[in-house]
Amino acid sequence: MTEIEDIQRELADARADLLDALAGVSQAEIDRRPAGEITDDEQRWPIVEVLWHIGVTEDRFRRTIDQAMDEREVTTDAPRTRPPHMTTPPLLLEWLDQTRRPTEALLRRMTATDLAIEIPRPDGSTRTPARFLAILAGHDRQHAQQVRDLRALVDA
């Protein structure tokens, strides 16, 4: 199995874990914000914001890799704001699918050499596409657990 195939499998497995955590999620669970002071900390986000964040992060990582592969300037756009209507489980699941499909297309055109490109970051460090994609898989898994924890609060 190639490194790209390993990454594809890891991304698919991580997304399956996230979707499993969301299986049967209700509108009440999607909307519920955990008790406590609202801060920038993701742990106080309701599931609706967690899912929007997952998609925005994937979109940003994919754009960064795509720009670097095409030797374009890597730009950082302001985070996209969730549209007010994007609140239901079906729409949020579609959002996750819509942000994953371009990542899968990007991976189909990548080579092993592309995975090692050094991409400059705003803090002066660099990160490779392979590292961005590994972080993305871990991101899905981290938030899958967060979704499970948030759903358990609803049942408590």
C-alpha positions as CSV (number, residue, x, y, z in Angstrom):
1,M,0.0,0.0,0.0
2,T,1.3,3.5,-0.9
3,E,1.6,6.4,1.5
4,I,-1.3,8.1,-0.3
5,E,-3.4,5.0,0.0
6,D,-2.6,4.9,3.8
7,I,-3.7,8.5,4.1
8,Q,-6.9,7.9,2.2
9,R,-7.7,4.9,4.4
10,E,-6.9,6.9,7.6
11,L,-9.1,9.8,6.5
12,A,-11.9,7.4,5.6
13,D,-11.6,5.6,8.9
14,A,-11.6,8.8,10.9
15,R,-14.6,10.2,9.1
16,A,-16.4,6.9,9.6
17,D,-15.7,7.3,13.4
18,L,-17.2,10.8,13.3
19,L,-20.3,9.6,11.4
20,D,-20.7,6.8,13.8
21,A,-20.7,9.3,16.7
22,L,-23.4,11.3,14.8
23,A,-25.6,8.3,14.0
24,G,-29.2,9.1,15.0
25,V,-28.3,12.6,16.3
26,S,-31.4,14.6,17.1
27,Q,-31.9,18.3,16.5
28,A,-31.9,18.9,20.3
29,E,-28.5,17.3,20.6
30,I,-27.2,19.3,17.7
31,D,-28.3,22.6,19.3
32,R,-27.4,22.0,22.9
33,R,-24.6,24.0,24.3
34,P,-22.8,22.6,27.3
35,A,-23.2,24.4,30.6
36,G,-20.6,26.9,31.6
37,E,-19.1,30.2,30.5
38,I,-19.0,30.6,26.7
39,T,-15.4,31.1,25.6
40,D,-13.5,30.5,22.4
41,D,-12.8,27.0,23.7
42,E,-14.2,24.4,21.4
43,Q,-15.4,22.4,24.4
44,R,-18.3,24.9,24.9
45,W,-19.5,24.5,21.4
46,P,-22.7,22.8,20.5
47,I,-22.5,20.0,18.0
48,V,-23.7,22.3,15.2
49,E,-20.6,24.5,15.7
50,V,-18.3,21.5,16.0
51,L,-19.5,20.1,12.6
52,W,-19.1,23.5,11.0
53,H,-15.6,23.8,12.4
54,I,-14.6,20.4,11.0
55,G,-15.7,21.3,7.5
56,V,-14.1,24.8,7.6
57,T,-10.8,23.2,8.8
58,E,-10.8,20.6,6.1
59,D,-11.6,23.2,3.4
60,R,-8.7,25.4,4.7
61,F,-6.2,22.5,4.8
62,R,-7.2,21.3,1.4
63,R,-6.9,24.8,-0.1
64,T,-3.4,25.3,1.5
65,I,-2.2,22.0,0.0
66,D,-3.7,22.7,-3.4
67,Q,-2.1,26.1,-3.5
68,A,1.3,24.8,-2.5
69,M,1.1,21.9,-5.0
70,D,0.3,24.3,-7.8
71,E,3.1,26.6,-6.7
72,R,0.7,29.4,-5.9
73,E,0.9,31.8,-3.0
74,V,-0.5,30.1,0.1
75,T,-3.2,32.4,1.4
76,T,-5.2,32.3,4.6
77,D,-8.7,33.5,4.2
78,A,-10.9,34.6,7.1
79,P,-12.9,31.7,8.5
80,R,-16.2,31.2,6.9
81,T,-19.2,32.0,8.9
82,R,-21.9,29.3,9.3
83,P,-25.0,30.3,7.4
84,P,-28.0,30.7,9.7
85,H,-29.9,27.9,7.9
86,M,-27.1,25.4,8.4
87,T,-28.4,23.9,11.6
88,T,-30.1,20.5,10.8
89,P,-28.4,17.1,10.9
90,P,-29.0,16.4,7.2
91,L,-27.5,19.8,6.1
92,L,-24.5,19.4,8.4
93,L,-23.8,15.9,7.2
94,E,-24.0,17.2,3.6
95,W,-21.6,20.0,4.6
96,L,-19.1,17.4,5.8
97,D,-19.5,15.4,2.6
98,Q,-19.1,18.6,0.5
99,T,-15.8,19.4,2.2
100,R,-14.5,15.9,2.0
101,R,-15.0,15.3,-1.7
102,P,-12.5,17.9,-2.9
103,T,-9.9,16.5,-0.4
104,E,-10.4,13.0,-1.9
105,A,-10.1,14.5,-5.4
106,L,-6.9,16.2,-4.4
107,L,-5.5,13.0,-3.0
108,R,-6.2,11.2,-6.3
109,R,-3.9,13.6,-8.1
110,M,-1.2,13.8,-5.5
111,T,2.2,12.0,-5.8
112,A,4.5,10.9,-3.1
113,T,6.7,13.9,-3.9
114,D,3.7,16.2,-3.3
115,L,3.3,14.8,0.2
116,A,6.7,16.1,1.1
117,I,6.3,19.7,-0.1
118,E,7.3,22.2,2.6
119,I,4.4,24.6,3.0
120,P,5.2,27.9,4.8
121,R,2.9,28.8,7.7
122,P,2.1,32.2,9.1
123,D,4.3,31.6,12.2
124,G,7.4,31.0,10.0
125,S,7.4,27.2,10.4
126,T,6.6,24.7,7.6
127,R,4.3,21.8,7.4
128,T,4.0,19.1,4.7
129,P,0.8,18.0,3.0
130,A,1.3,14.6,4.7
131,R,1.3,16.3,8.1
132,F,-1.7,18.4,7.2
133,L,-3.6,15.3,6.2
134,A,-2.6,13.4,9.3
135,I,-3.8,16.3,11.5
136,L,-7.0,16.3,9.5
137,A,-7.7,12.6,10.3
138,G,-6.8,13.2,14.0
139,H,-9.1,16.2,14.0
140,D,-12.1,14.1,12.9
141,R,-11.3,11.5,15.6
142,Q,-10.9,14.2,18.3
143,H,-14.2,15.8,17.4
144,A,-15.9,12.4,17.1
145,Q,-15.1,11.9,20.8
146,Q,-16.3,15.4,21.6
147,V,-19.6,14.7,19.8
148,R,-20.0,11.5,21.9
149,D,-19.3,13.5,25.1
150,L,-21.8,16.2,24.1
151,R,-24.4,13.6,23.3
152,A,-23.9,11.9,26.6
153,L,-24.6,15.2,28.3
154,V,-28.0,15.4,26.7
155,D,-28.9,12.0,28.0
156,A,-27.6,12.7,31.5
